[in-house]
Amino acid sequence: DALNLIKSFAVVKDPNESTSANKVSAVKLLSSIKYLVFLAEGGHLFDAALGVCDFNMCKVIARQCQMDPKAYMALLESFESISKGCPMEESSAAYCLMHVKVNLHLKRHQSSIEWGVKMLYALVNYAESYEVEQRFLLVWKELLGVCDEKKELHSLATPLLNGLELRYSKTCPSPSVRNSVKSIISDYRLLFAKSCVLTGQYREAAMAFLAADPPAALDAINAAKAAGDWQWALSIAGRFENTKTLNSDSSLDLNSISQLRVAQEIVGEFREQLEQGESAANTLILSSSPSLNSSDRASERALEAAQLSVDYCGDSEGAIDLLLMARCWGKAHQLASRMHRSDLIDEIMAAVRQVAKDLLAVLAERSHQAVQASEALNELWRDPDSRLQLVAGADSGLAAHLAGIDSEREAAAGADTASEYSMASSMQSVRSQRSSLSVVSVLSTASRASGISLQSSSFSIKGLEHSLLSRGDAEATRGKRDSSDKKERKEKDNPRRQKRKEKSRIKTAGSGRDECGLRREGDTCERLFHSLDLAEGAIVSSHEICPLLLLQFSSPQGQEDRRLAMQLQREVGEFVKALQTIRVLPAPAYPVSWLGLKALEAIQHFQQVQKQEHQQLQKQQQEESGGEQSEVRVKGWWQRVEEVSAKWTAVRLTTLDWTGDIP
């Protein structure tokens, strides 16, 4: 702005002409530049003039700042040669190219993208010579590299290039220019799609792959599968089936695309996920992997995968196998019945009976373990305040957290009373400053008179540094002390280093002796709370298994199946009842942040945690996640017991109730 003001000030108008002659007064320009150089740094002024491509102003500033001509003349000449002999306006592609080069040199990436698009607009509208076309193709390779490095530029470049595409397809008179611009936009979209894949924006990536010319259909299919949109992936495969498509590396894919192969890949990948889930969690503990069992979304995915196996792959047995692995026994039975496959129905029922028997054994064992865990916790938390003080005495980290919480509470409580004593405190501070000033004055006068420095005769708590007792140079000792203090301050100011030290300390402490039984306390809480997950999974499983067992009443094993269904419902009900009767005392008020550092989050489920501390933790996580809302809410034991009990009441069948023992 200052440079533009100087140029307007230095313009001299010719009184004999009706319009201005656009002559610049060298005297006025030089005097203004001298004043501006006095106020600002010469290098910044040079870059500002270069940014608007005013090379004459650049030379004036460089001479005034006594810059070396070897450092700037060759640079300015290279920029001037780009648009030499061309009109200095945005309709000239050479003029736009000059601005692109200048902004790339100044690392003004946003401006370089904007001028690069203007250059393409100029070529589309006026279809300049083939030599200019080669120059803008080369510079756009450099701009694509900038976009790949600076991901935030995609939000600027994408709409600009989309608008350009709508224009060149109708107005560009030159086929060579049209093809070149199309190639640039296609390369950019492939670049943008790869960036979206790296950031997990798979749906956006699939759209960008399809928007390339020609479309990168295979990459779009993979992105759609990663996004979980199987139907869209199959639709893309159907559209480009048996056609040669573009890969993301701009090479033609010679392997034809087929819906059958895509469906087989989807089913195979889902099967692998189910197998990994079964190996990671015991089949008996159904709720330990809720994403594969009690979740409605998981059931829907299993049904969708089974449908793909039937419709596209023609593999009905494989579809039933998928449903059994996902524990969707009812859907598997329905599919086998629709196919009139009695052999598959027998296999399904055999699997259902085995799951019911295993579940009976697990529930009986875990009911006893839950009671034992609650008794252990009640004994440990009989006096929560004493327990908290005991752990704080053995763990310095907990003591520091508690001290911080107490200081915050004291500060909040004393905020009201502080205003009443503000005047007295300020008066006392004035008197203290006067007294200190007088003492310092006397000491400084005495030291100057005796010729002894107060600083050189001081002792340090960290080490002996008195000049009369030191064998070496006191100045060197002080230099070492200053450097160590700077290093210590640098370590304190680095939050990442402090975080690594804290994690290392926690890891070291966790690998040693379990003082106060903290790890045992956390493991017991986790096992007890997991009993609720087991109960919820057992409720869902029994709700699906029992009706299947009743379907076989007319079969030779019908009576046994009914007996098994009644046993299963009774055992699930007894397990839920046992959890309802458990009375767990509230856990000590361990700070939430400290529990997170110690990996003892399971204790939170049994705490009556202060709401303020949860809100502080929520605010901290929101700041770390870049402002995204993240709900920090831990469900307590008592709330989860009520939820499980309500779910059992909703699905329990009176038809299967019985009293006494089954003969």
N, C-alpha and C positions, 0 to 999 in steps of 0.2 A: 504493500500500500504506500509506503514511504517513497519507494522508487517511482511508482506511477505518479505520485504527487510532484516529485522533482521533475519528471518529464513534462508534465503539463505546465509547470512553472517556467521551464526553460524554453518552451515553444514561443517563437516570435512570429507575430502576424504581420503580413504585408498590407499596409494601408491602401495600396494602389489596386489590390485584388479584392474581388468580392468574397473569396474564401481564403482561409488561412493557407499560408505557403508551406506550413509544416517544417519550418527551419528551426533548428535547435541552437540556442545561444550557448556556445562553448563556455563562456565566462560564467553565466548563471549555473550551468550544469556542474562545472568544476567546483564552484563555491559551495553548492548544495551538497555535493559528494563529500567535500572536505568536512563539512559539519556533520554529515551522517556517519562518516568513518570515525569521528571523534566520539559518537554516541554508541556505536555498535561495532562488533568485531568484523574485520575485513573479510574473513572467510565466509561468514554468514551472509554478508551483503553480496559477495560474489556468487554464492549458490542461489540467492534469491533472484538475482538478475539472470543467471543461467536458467533457472526454472521457467521463466517466461520467454526464454530464447532471445533476449536482448543482448546480443554479443557485443555491440558497441559500448553499452553500459558496463558489461563485464570488463572490457579492456580499460575503461576509465577507472573503475574501482580497483583493478589489479595494479595499474600504474600508481594510483594514489596511495595504495597500501604497500607499495614497493615489493610486489610479488615478483618472483623470478619468471621472466618471459618463457623460459624453457618449460615451465611447469603448467602454463595455461594456453600458450599460443597454439601449440599443436592440437590440443583438445578442442579449442574453439574453431579452428580451421576444419577439423574433421566433422564437426556438427554443421558448420556453414555449408560444407560441400554437399551435404545430403539434399538440401533444397535449392541448390544453386541453379538459377535460370527458371525456377518455378514460381508461380504466384504464392505470396505469403498469406494464405487463407485456408480455412478448414476444408474447402472443396478440393484442395490439392493433397493427393496421397503422400507426396514427398514431404510437404510441410508437416503433416501428421506424423510421418515416420521420424522426422527430426525431433519432434516432441517426445516420441516414444523413447528414442535413444537417450535424450537428455534426462528424462525421468528415471530411466533404468540406471543411468550413471549416478544420479542423486539418490537412488534407492527409494524413490517415491512410487511404490508398486501400484497403488490404487490409481494414480494419475496415468501411469504407463498403460494400464489395462484400458482405461477410458480412451486415451488417445489411440491405442491399438484398434479399438472398435471403430473409432472415427475414421481411421485409415481404411478399414474395410468398407465402410459406408462410401467413402470417396471413390474407391475402386469400383464398387458395384454401380454407383450412379454414373460414373464417367468412363469406366473401362479403359484405363490408361494403358501404356505400352507394356510389353511383355517383360522388359528389364525391371521396371518398377514392381511388377508382380513377383518376380523372384526375390527382390529385396524384402517385401512384406512377408513372404512365406518364411524367410529365414528369421526375421525378427519375431514372428509368432511362435516359432519353436522355442525361442528364449522366453517369451511370455508364458508359454505353457509350463516351462520349467519353474518360473516364478509362482504360478498357481499351484504347482505340485508342492512347492516348499512352503508357501503361505496359504494354508487351507482356508483361512477366513476370506480370501479373495473370491471364493466360489460364489458367495452370496451376491457379489457385484457382477462378476463376469457372466454368470448363467443367464440372468434376464436380459443383459445387453446383447448377447449372442443370439438368444431366442428372437428378440426383436429384429436383429439383422437378418435372420433366416426368413422371416416372414416377408422381408422386403426384397432380398436378392432373387428369390424364386420367381418374382413377377417383373422386376424392373431391370435386371442385369442384362445388357445386350451381348456381352462377350461370353461364349461357352467356356473358354479357358479360365476366365476369372470366376465364373459361377462354380466350376468344378473345384477350383482352388479354395474358395471360401467354404464350400461344402466339406472339403477335406479337413480344413482347420476346425470347423465346428464339430465334426465327427470325432476328431482326435481329442478335442477338449472334453466332450461328453464321456468318452472312454476314461479319460483321466479323472473326471469327476466321479464316475461310477466306482473306480478303484478306491478313491478316497472314501466314499461312502461305505464300501465293504470293510475298510480298515477301522472305521468308527462304529461299525455295527448297524448302520442304516441300510439294511438289506433291501427293503422295499423301494427306497429311493434309488439304490444302486440298480435294481432290476429295471426301473423306469429309464434310467440314464443309458443302460446297455441297449435297451430297445430303441431309444431315440437316436442312436448312432446310425450312420448311413454307410454301408449296410448294417442292419442290426446285429449286435453280438448276442445271438439268441441263446447259445449254450451258456454263456456267463449269466444271462438274465434268468435262465432256468435255475442255475445253482444259487443265485441270489434269492429267488422266490422260495426255493426249498429252505434256505437258511432263515428266511423270514417266517417260515411255518405255513406259508400259503401254498399248499399242495395243489389245489385246484387250479390256481393261476399258473403254476409251473407246468401242469399238464396242458393247459390251454395254449401256453407259448409253444410247447412241444408239438401240439396239433397244428398250430399255424405254420410252423417252419419244418414240418416233417418232410424228410427226404429232400432237403434243400441245403445248399452250401451257404454257410453263414460266417460272419466275422468273429474272430476271437478278440479278447481284450488286448492282445499284443499286435493287433491290426493285421493278423495273418488269417487266411481263409481256413476254416475247419472243413477238412475233406470227409470227416465221418458224419454220416447223415444222422439227423435227430429223429427219434421215434418215441411215441407215447409209451409203448410197451417197456422200453428200456428205462425211461424216466420213472414209470410206476414201479418197476422192479427195484430201482435204486431207493425210492422212497420207502417201500415196504422193508427192504433189507436194512436200511439205516434205523428204522423204527424198531425192528426186531433186535438189533444190536443194543439199542438203548434199554429195551426191556430186559435183555440178558444181563447187562451191566447192573441194572437195578436189582435183579434177583441175586446176583453175586455179592452186591454190596450190603443187602439187607436180607435177613433170614425170611424165608417164605412164611413162617408162622407169624412173625410180628408184622402184621399186614400194614399197620399205620406208620411203620418206620420209613416208608417211602411213599408219602401221600400223593406225590405226583403221578404214581402208577396205580394207585388203589382207590382211595376215597375221593379223590378230586374228580368233579364232574368234567372238567376240561380234559383230564387224562382219559376218561372213558370215551369222550367224544373223539379224541385222537385215535384211540384204539379201534373204534367203530369205523372211522374214516379209512384207516389203514387196511382194515379187513375188507371194506367195500372196494378199495382199489385192488386188493389181491384177487377178488372175485371178478370184478368188471373188466379190468385191463389184463391181468395175468392169468385168469381162468384157474386159479389155485384155491379151491374151496377148503381143502384140508389145511393149507397154509393159513388161510383166514381164521379158521377155528383155532388153530394153534396160537395165533397172535392174541385172540380174545382170551384164551385160557391163561396165557402168560401175563396178560394185563388184568387177570382176575375178573373178567366180565363173563361170568359163567352163564348168566341168563341170556345174554346176547349170543353166546356160542351155541347154547341149546336151541335158541330160536332159529339160528341159521341152519343148524343140522336138521331140524324138523322141517324147515322149508325145502331142504334138498332131499328129504325122505331117506336120510342116511342113518339107519338104526345102529350101524356099527360105530359111527361117530358119536351118537347119543350115548352109547354104552361107555365109550372112552371119557366123555365129558362127565357122566355121573360117577365114574370111578374116581376121577380127579376131585369132584365135589365131596364125595364121602371121605376121601383121605384128608382134605383140607379141614373138614368139620371135626374129624377125630384129633387131628393135630392141634386145632384151635382149642379143643376141650382141655387137652393136656397143658397147653401154655397158660390158659386162664387160671387153672387151679394153682399152678406154680407161682404165677406173678401176683395173685391175690395175697398169698402168704408173704411174698417179698415186699409188697407195698405196706402191709401192716408193720413189718419189721423196720422198714425205712422210716415210717412215721414215728414209731417209738424211739428210734435213735435220735431223730431230730428234736423231738419233744424233750428228751433228756438233755440234749446239748443246748437248747434254747429256753430252758426253764427260767433262767434269769438273763434276758437278752442284753441288758446293760453291762452286767459283769462279763458276759461273753465278748462284748464289743471292746471293753477295756483290756481284757486278757489278750485278744488278738492285736490290739493297738500297741500293747507293751512289747510284743514280739516282732511286730512289723512296723518299721519306721515309715514306710510309705503310707500306711493307714493312719498313723499318728499325724503325719503332715496333712493328709486330706481332712481329718477331723479338726485339726487346728485351723485350717483355712475356712472350713464351714463355720466354726465358732467365731472367728474374727469377723466374717461377713455378718453374722447375726448381731454381734456386739456393735458393729459399725451402724447397722440399720437401727438398732435400739437407741444408740447414742446420737443419732442424727437430729432428733428433736431437742435434746438437752444442750446440744453444742451451740445453738444460736443464743441461748441465755447467757453464756459465758464468753461470747465472742469479743465484747468490748474489753473485759478484764484480761483476756488472753492477749489482745493486741497491745494493751498498755504494758503488760509484763514483757512482751517481746521487744518493745522499744527500749525499756530499761535494760534488758539483757544485752541488746545490741550496743548500747552506750558503754556498758561495763566491759564488754568484750573488746570494743574499740580502744578503750583506754589501756587495757592490759597489753594488747598487741602493739600499741604505740610505744609503751615503755620498753617492751622486749626488743622491738626493732631498733630503738635508739641505743640500748645497751649493747646490742650485738654489733652495731656499726662502730661504737666506741672501742670495743675490745678487738674488733677485726675478726671475729669468729662467726661463721654462718650457722644459723639455726638449723638449716636443712642438713648440713654435713654432720652435725652433732646429734642427730636424732637416732633413736633406736627403732627397730622394726619388730613387730611381733613374729613375722615369718622367719627372721634370721638376724644374726648380729651384724650390724652394718656401721658401727661407730668408727669414725675415721681414726681415732687414737688407738683402737684395738685391731683394726684391719691390717693384714699383711700386704694387701694389694692396694690398688687405686680405688678410692671411694667413688669416684665418678664412674669408673667401669662397673663397680658393684651396683650403683644406682641404675646404670644403663641396662644391666641384666635384669634388675628388678622391674624396670619399666617395660622391657620387652616381654617378660613373663606375665606382667599384669595385662598388657595388650592382648597376649595370646589367650589369657583366661577370659577377658571380656569378649573376645571374638567367639570363643566357644559358647559363652553364655548367650550371645546374641544370635547364634545359629540354632533355630528350633529343630531342624532336621537332625543335627548332631545330638542335641539333647534327647530327642525322641529315640534315636538309635541306642544311646547309652541306657535309657530307661528300659527299652526292650531287652537289651543285653543283661541288665540287672535282674529283670523279672525272670528271664530264661535261666540265669544262674541260680536264682533263688528257688525256682520251681524244680530244678534238677537235684536239689539237695534234700535235707530232711524236711518232712512235712510237719512243721511246727504248728502246734495248736490244732492239728487235724483239719486244716483248711481244705486240702484237696479231697479228703474223705467227706467233708461236709458238702462240697460242691458236687461230688459224684453221687452222693445219696439224694440230694435235691433233684439232680438230673434223672435218676432212675425212678424216683417217685412221680415226678411230673410226667415222665414218659409213659407211666401207667395209664394216664388219661388218654394219651394218643392211642395206646393199645386198645383201650375200651372203645374209643370212637371207631377205630378200624374194625373191631369185632362186631360192633353194632351194624355197620354197613355190610360186612360180609354175611352175617346171619340173616339180614334182611333180604339178601339175594339167594342165599343157599337154602334156607328153609322152604320157600315155595317150590324149589326144584326137587327137594326130597319128597314133598307131598305129591308131586306129579307122578311119582312111581309107585303109588299106593296099590295099584292093580298088578304090579309086577311081582315076581317071586320074592324079591327083596323089599316089597312095599312096606310090610310091617316093620322091618328093621330100619328102613329109611325114616319112617314116621317117628320111631323111638329115638333115632339119632337127632332128628330135628327138635324134638321136645327137650332132649338133653342139652342141645346147644343153646336153645333159648333160655333154659333155666340157668345154665352156667354163666351166660352173658349177664343175665339179670343179677345173679349173685355177685358177680365181679363189680358191676356198677353199684350195687348196694354196699359192698365192702368199701368202695371209694367214698361213698356218701357218708358212711359212719366214721371215717377217719377224721380225727380232729388234730390239726397241726397248729402248734403255737406259732405266732409271727416271728420271723427271723430278725436278728439284730439289724439295726439301721446302718448297715454298711453303705458307704457312698457308692452311687451307681458307677461313677467314673473309675473308682478303685476296683470294683468288681470286674469291669471290663478289662483293666490292665492285668488282673490276675486270672482271667479266663474263668470266672466264677459267675457267669451271667445267670445260671440256673437258680441261684439263690434269690434273684429278684422276684421270681414267681411267688415266693413265700414272704415277701416283705410288704410292709405298709409304708411304701416309699413316699417321701415328701414330693408333692406335685411340682414345687419350685425347682427341685434338682432335675427332674425329668425335662422341664421346659428349658433349662439351661443347656442340658445335653442335646436337646432338639435344635436349639439355636446354633450350637457349635457344629453339629453335623450338617446343618443347612448351609453354613458359611463354607465348610470344607467341600460341599458338593456344588459350589458355585451358585448358590441362591435357590436351588431346587427344594421344593417342599418334601420333607421326609418325616413321616409320622413316627414318633418314638413312643410306643405304647406297649407295655408288657402286661399280658393278661395274668392275673393272679391265680393261685391254686383254687381258691374258693369260687371264682367266677367260672373257671373251666369245669369244675365239678357240676355246677348248675347247668351249663351248656350240654354236657354229656348226659346228664340225667334227663333233661328235656328231650334230647334226641332219642333216647331209649324209650321214653314214654310214648313218643310219636310213632315208633315202628313196631313196638311190642304187639304180638298176636295173642289174643285171648284163647284162640283155638288150640294153641300149643301149651297152655298152662296145665299144670298137674300138681297134685299133692302126694306126699308120701314117696316111697321109693319105687322105681320101676323094676318089676320082677325080671 
